[in-house]
Amino acid sequence: MYRYSEFDTAFVRERAAQFRAQVARRLDGSLTEDEFKPLRLMNGLYLQLHAYMLRVAIPYGTLSGAQMRQLAMIARRWDKGYGHFTTRQNVQFNWPRLEDVPDMLGALADVGMHAIQTSGNTIRNVTADHFAGAAADEIADPRPYAELLRQWSTDHPEFQFLPRKFKIAVTGAEADRAVIRAHDIGLQLVERDGARGFRVLIGGGLGRTPMIGKVVRAFLPEADLLPYVEAIVSVYNLLGRRDNKYKARIKITVHETGIDEMRRRIEARFAEIRPEFTGIDREILAGIAAQFAPPDWVARDPAPFHAARAADPVFRAWADTNVAPHRRDDHAIVSVSLKTPGATPGDATAAQMEILADLAAAHAYDELRISHEQNVVLPHVPRAALPKLHAALKAAGLGAANIGLVSDIIACPGMDYCALATARSIPVAQEIATRFEALRLEHEIGPLKIKISGCINACGHHHVGHIGILGLDRAGVENYQITLGGSGAEDAVIGTRSGPGFAYDEIVPAIERLLLAYLALREGPDETFLMAWRRVGLAPFKAALYGPHDTAERADAA
Amino acid sequence: MPRAFTPKVVTANALREGDAVWLTPEDDWSRDIARAELIEDEAVAQDRLLFAQAQADRVVGVYLAEAAPGPDGPEPVHFREAFRTRGPSNRAHGKQARR
């Protein structure tokens, strides 16, 4: 794992000290709110419905045990004893007092963390495949590149006032677990003729105008990464619209300019700046890469895993859903579900964070990840340790065997917390999860991604959910639109709107009708919801949602 | 034709804690909407809004929100404003925790 250099440490401490002085000046009246707001946003501090919210960056979703313990300490000391993990692999504290935030930033700096550029029109936290460095199917660990991008983008003087926020995601595998096609820049490590490089996509994004990213370079030599990314952001910085906030993201720039013209401009800018990158970036990358060396693997006979799997059906159900193949046969990747039915998706209490840190130390080489799906991942677990790990998770209320199933729902904070939201997300997720737990249909339904956003900004990725739910305000009442058939994986596609929305108390029954219809029409248990959707299309699902007679009438009203 | 004015309260978030507050008839800020001043005249509403905006040492993000008279005082009209009087629905935090 990357350890802060003296430079990193000095930088985050200085920023925390600056913010302490800025808060003091705000409180004594020397700074107006208009002057203070951009300063607090640069340090991840938002003002939400009921309180301030501090968004802390977790670069590429990677945490050490010590960092997780510190998040628990912060949650307990300055918040209300829990944190909320987000779809950008960040953590949010929902209840800080303004004057405590400098201390919180200081406590983060103590463990090599910060909240810099988690807001504002800057390059945001660089996200990565949460299985990076562990996955059986990747070319190489993408995190050294993500860390290089973090260092390059942090306080980059050219990119502090972009037309709009800018999000980069990186993966080292063909299977896309990082939603790279819905990012401003998506990077996929690829190999060509034995050389390593990147497939580079630009212009993906969700929100008001969802777009799937387009390939701007099919193969970029790995050594050209930084100058090429700088060229992309530089072209966007000049071309991107500043007259209309809703047309300011690079997806609109690409859409309006055309990918061919964007490519021409980016390549021209790249040719111009490439000579300025004389190799220091390569030296820095080499230093970073050395810190991402795999742990000293402990070879252990996986027999206890096989024995437990054969003997214990609860363990078997968990192992079959929450455990993924590791690059080593005798290890596994464990996804710890933060989606126990009825719980708030992505929330972890301070006690749970501490238990996860302890379990990472005991069984997983002291490393944890946060997934964009709002779960915690222990990336390297010897298979022999899985039964003990499962027992400990179960005892801590973290044993839900539901990864990738109906109750593993992404939900943004919605109107329970967020000042931008138009409707609630969390209780809808809670009710869907508890309903399908009561029906005992979760495993029967199989792989399914439900994603819920409480407004059009789509933090809950609803456009790329197999079932997406978007909460809106319709004439002063919460109303929920359904989209179907989206995907955020390597086959990324924006979902199709089903028709008119549903009231708050109608949305869970609507989802139930939808999934019962799927079970009735699928060709067998191997045909997932998404596969069935792709085979049969909208009509049968629309009939299930609106009724055979009601469909035409309600569609007209849409 | 301009829309008829509907009753309003002046609301904001407290500078230090960030929680929702409402302007009272006594020129103070209350954490309880029932103690808010219900404004039934548009000119008065604009005047009270300007007064509130000048209190940047105490509050942030001042705006007028629709409200209706209730037995104990003003009540929220829109569901967003109703959530601001209570707190989140997934945890007993915020104002509902203090009751």
HADDOCK unambig.tbl for C-alpha pairs under 7 A between the chains (distance, minus, plus):
assign (segid A and resid 27 and name CA) (segid B and resid 57 and name CA) 6.81 0.50 0.50
assign (segid A and resid 29 and name CA) (segid B and resid 57 and name CA) 6.14 0.50 0.50
assign (segid A and resid 47 and name CA) (segid B and resid 18 and name CA) 6.68 0.50 0.50
assign (segid A and resid 49 and name CA) (segid B and resid 84 and name CA) 6.34 0.50 0.50
assign (segid A and resid 50 and name CA) (segid B and resid 18 and name CA) 6.36 0.50 0.50
assign (segid A and resid 50 and name CA) (segid B and resid 19 and name CA) 4.58 0.50 0.50
assign (segid A and resid 50 and name CA) (segid B and resid 20 and name CA) 5.88 0.50 0.50
assign (segid A and resid 50 and name CA) (segid B and resid 84 and name CA) 6.31 0.50 0.50
assign (segid A and resid 50 and name CA) (segid B and resid 87 and name CA) 6.44 0.50 0.50
assign (segid A and resid 50 and name CA) (segid B and resid 94 and name CA) 6.71 0.50 0.50
assign (segid A and resid 51 and name CA) (segid B and resid 17 and name CA) 6.29 0.50 0.50
assign (segid A and resid 51 and name CA) (segid B and resid 18 and name CA) 4.06 0.50 0.50
assign (segid A and resid 51 and name CA) (segid B and resid 19 and name CA) 4.78 0.50 0.50
assign (segid A and resid 52 and name CA) (segid B and resid 18 and name CA) 5.34 0.50 0.50
assign (segid A and resid 97 and name CA) (segid B and resid 16 and name CA) 5.96 0.50 0.50
assign (segid A and resid 97 and name CA) (segid B and resid 17 and name CA) 4.83 0.50 0.50
assign (segid A and resid 98 and name CA) (segid B and resid 16 and name CA) 5.21 0.50 0.50
assign (segid A and resid 98 and name CA) (segid B and resid 17 and name CA) 6.33 0.50 0.50
assign (segid A and resid 99 and name CA) (segid B and resid 16 and name CA) 6.77 0.50 0.50
assign (segid A and resid 344 and name CA) (segid B and resid 90 and name CA) 6.98 0.50 0.50
assign (segid A and resid 416 and name CA) (segid B and resid 88 and name CA) 4.31 0.50 0.50
assign (segid A and resid 416 and name CA) (segid B and resid 89 and name CA) 6.08 0.50 0.50
assign (segid A and resid 417 and name CA) (segid B and resid 88 and name CA) 6.35 0.50 0.50
assign (segid A and resid 427 and name CA) (segid B and resid 90 and name CA) 6.60 0.50 0.50
assign (segid A and resid 476 and name CA) (segid B and resid 78 and name CA) 6.00 0.50 0.50
